[in-house]
Each structure stands twice: as C-alpha cells, then as structure tokens.
Amino acid sequence: MLFPLIALGFFSAWIAWLGRESGPPSRCYGNVVGGRLEGGRRLPLWGENFSAYSILGYLFGRTFMHGTVRDAILAAYAELSEIHPELRFVYAESGWPWGGPFAPHRSHMNGTSVDFHVPVRTRDGAVTELPTSIFNKFGYSIDFDRSGQWNGYHIDFEAMALHLLALERATRANGISIRRVIFDVDLQPRLFATQAGAQLPKLMSFNKRQSWVRHDEHYHVDFNVPCRRGGGDSRKGR
C-alpha cells in the first residue's frame, strides 16, 4: 500500500514540475485530434469561484492546456467573481502536459480544448456544484434530461451563458478566440433562451449536430490559438 502512494507522490511532483511557471513557454502543434503540446500549463486546483472536477484528475495531470488558454480562463473567472460573486464554476479535463492522445476523449491533443462542467442549482435554487466522484466518472457519466434536470439538480443556463461571454471577452483580451463550443443540441435552446445566452450565437459557433457524446453534463470549448504545423510524437520535447 505504501509503494503506490510513494509512486503517486513522485508522479504528481513530476507533473507539477512540468507545469511550472518558470518552464518553457507553451507551444501547440497540429490540431485537437492530431497534435501535441509543449510547455503546458494548468489552472489552480481551486480559486475564489472555481475548482477542478477531481483532485485525482488534477494530480494525474489531466488538466493541462496552452498557457494563453489558461490565462484567458483565469481572467474570465476573475471577472465573474467581481460581477457575479455568488456563482460557482467547475472546470474538467483538458489534456496531458505534453498533449497527444487523451483517452477516452477523441480530441484534447494540443492544449486548445477544455471541458467545463455545467453550473447547477438545487431544487430550491441554491447555487452548488455538480457532485463528482469515481462512481460517476467524475461527473462525466451524469445524464441530464431534456429540461436540464438530474437528481435534484438543474443546469443554471444563465450562469453557463455568463461564463461563455466572459470567456469570449477574456480570449479577445489575450489575443486568441473561441473556435467552437460543443453542447447538447437538445439543451442549446434553453441556453439561448436566457438573457445572457441570447448573445451567444452571434459571438461563437456551436455544434449543429449531436456529438458522439451528448455533452449535457459538460460543455467542450475549442480555442483558436496559433499552432505550428504537425503533430508528431507527443513524447518529443517532454
């Protein structure tokens, strides 16, 4: 029992070293389905109004991304904490420190894709976070119905829209943009029906067809970041 804990400690320390701020700048190669990443960065485990989907996922290095993407996400959270301090957000998986294949995801290979769990409220309207554990694949196996309800929780579509709008502003301020948002097509009308959500279709692209995974408990954001050509072996330059 002791050896696995020691091994995990060394591995998580190595992962943290890979994402050190003094490391080389982030460089992405190829695209989201055939690329790699150098100098990946990650968000803090938690902040004033956000947290990671899983401590284990964080320690195992499944939350790395391009540094500019990380900076934009942090800026969006900071803006929301000032304007809507009552809201809480959860970010999910993004990729390895070195990019490359990232099972079970089909993309997330070059540090420009990030998943976010949907913000939720309880039946009585209280702000809370989506419960995640190993038993529900850290939130990824949760299934909301077509009205956005699940087990006493409902999606806060307004908060989700506010987050996406803040992300759009933050990406522009950091010299990048949002390329695409993937979210359940049956739930998109509810998102766009909110006051903040009505602005979204004019500012960013959403999937028109249902993805191979529903994307009801999380939304996937692809960011436009200047990347070098070629994917190659993601282990190069580790």
ABEGO torsion letter per residue (X at the ends): XAAAAAAAAAAAAAAAAAABAABBBBBBBEBAAABBBBGBBBBBABBAABBBABAAAAAAGAABBBAAAAAAAAAAAAAAAAABAABBBBBBBAEBAAEEBBOABABGAAGABBBBBBBBBBAAGBBBBBBBBAAAGGGAABBBBAAGBBGGBBBBAAAAAAAAAAAAAAAAAAGBBBABBBBBAAAAAAAAABAAAAAAAAABBBBABBBABAGAABBBBBBBBBBBBEAEBAABGX
